[in-house]
């Protein structure tokens, strides 16, 4: 069963990313990463990573937790091909 707090944080983070409010997304991610992070948490962190190295690290963590996470897998394959 999904954690209600994580679900709420993930929705807020996605909303912030969609509104290009990366500072807000990063602020919420600091909380989410401390509270039972999931593959989705790490995928979202990769979306606002400040460096390619950091982005790759977050995607690898997402895929370690859930090798079938389609968003993380597609993004990881994209950056590997770049």
Secondary structure, DSSP 8 states (H G I E B T S, - for coil): ---HHHHHHHHHHHHHHHTT-HHHHHHHHHHHHHS---HHHHHHHHHT-SSHHHHHHHHHHHHHH-TT-HHHHHHHHHHHH-
